[in-house]
Amino acid sequence: MSDVAQEDRTMGLIAHLSGIITGFIGPLVIWLINKDKADKGWITGQAKEALNFQITVILAMIAAIILTIVSLGLLFFMPMLVGIGALVLCILAGIKANEGVDYRYPFAIRLIK
C-alpha cells in the first residue's frame, strides 16, 4: 500500500479521469487549486502530468485531423486512434493514481514543469 493519503489518491484519480470528459480543463483546475499547497505535492504532480497529457492529446488530435484532410479521408481512422489511445491511457493513469503510484504518461510533451 502507498503512503499517499486516500483523499490525495482520489484527487489524483479525478485529475486523470476528468481529462476524458473535460479535456485539459479538469486537470488544470485541480492543479491550480493545489499548486500552492505544500502538503499537496503529489496531487500537484499528478495534475500536471494529466494536464500535459491532455495538451499532448489536443496536439495529436489536430495533427490527426490534418492528416485525414491531407490524405483526402484515407487516414480517417487517425483521430479515432488518438481518442482511443487517450481514453486507455487516462484510465490506466487513474487506476495507478488511485493505488498511490506516481504515474507518468509514456507519450506526453511536458510543457508544464
C-alpha positions in Angstrom: 0.0 0.0 0.0 1.1 3.5 -0.7 1.9 6.2 1.8 -0.2 8.7 -0.1 -3.4 9.6 1.7 -6.7 8.2 0.3 -8.0 11.7 -0.2 -4.9 12.6 -2.3 -5.2 9.4 -4.3 -8.8 10.2 -5.1 -7.9 13.6 -6.3 -5.2 12.1 -8.5 -7.7 9.7 -9.9 -10.1 12.6 -10.6 -7.3 14.6 -12.2 -6.6 11.8 -14.7 -10.1 10.7 -15.4 -11.5 14.2 -15.7 -9.5 14.6 -18.8 -11.7 12.1 -20.6 -14.7 14.4 -20.2 -13.3 17.9 -19.8 -10.1 17.7 -21.8 -7.4 19.9 -20.2 -9.9 21.9 -18.0 -10.3 19.3 -15.2 -6.6 18.7 -14.6 -5.9 22.4 -14.9 -8.5 23.2 -12.2 -7.1 20.6 -9.9 -3.5 21.8 -10.5 -4.4 25.4 -9.9 -6.3 24.6 -6.7 -3.4 22.6 -5.2 -0.2 24.1 -6.7 0.5 26.5 -3.8 -0.3 23.9 -1.0 3.0 22.4 0.3 1.3 19.3 1.6 -0.4 18.6 -1.8 2.8 18.0 -3.9 1.7 14.5 -5.0 -1.6 15.8 -6.3 0.1 18.7 -8.0 2.4 16.4 -9.8 -0.4 14.1 -10.9 -2.5 17.0 -12.1 0.5 18.5 -14.0 1.1 15.1 -15.6 -2.6 14.8 -16.6 -2.6 18.4 -17.9 0.5 17.8 -20.0 -1.0 14.7 -21.4 -4.3 16.4 -22.3 -2.3 19.2 -24.1 -0.4 16.4 -26.0 -3.7 14.8 -26.9 -5.1 18.1 -28.3 -1.9 18.5 -30.4 -2.1 14.9 -31.6 -5.8 15.2 -32.5 -5.1 18.4 -34.5 -2.3 16.5 -36.4 -4.6 13.5 -36.9 -7.3 15.7 -38.4 -4.8 17.5 -40.6 -3.5 14.1 -41.8 -7.1 13.0 -42.5 -7.8 16.1 -44.6 -4.5 16.0 -46.5 -4.9 12.3 -47.3 -8.4 13.1 -48.6 -10.0 10.9 -46.0 -7.7 7.9 -46.5 -6.5 8.2 -42.9 -10.0 8.8 -41.5 -9.2 6.4 -38.6 -6.4 8.5 -37.1 -8.5 10.8 -34.9 -10.3 7.8 -33.6 -7.0 6.1 -32.8 -5.8 9.1 -30.9 -9.1 9.2 -28.9 -9.0 5.5 -28.0 -5.3 5.8 -27.0 -6.1 8.8 -24.8 -9.0 7.0 -23.2 -7.0 3.9 -22.4 -4.0 5.8 -21.0 -6.3 8.1 -18.9 -8.0 5.0 -17.4 -4.6 3.3 -16.7 -3.3 6.5 -15.1 -6.4 6.9 -13.0 -6.0 3.3 -11.7 -2.4 3.8 -10.9 -3.1 7.2 -9.1 -5.8 5.5 -7.1 -3.2 3.0 -6.0 -0.9 5.9 -5.0 1.6 5.3 -7.8 3.3 8.3 -9.2 2.2 7.8 -12.8 3.9 9.2 -15.9 2.3 9.0 -19.3 4.5 7.4 -22.0 3.6 9.9 -24.7 3.3 13.3 -23.1 5.0 16.5 -24.0 5.8 18.0 -20.6 5.1 21.7 -21.2 4.1 22.5 -17.6 7.0 21.8 -15.3 
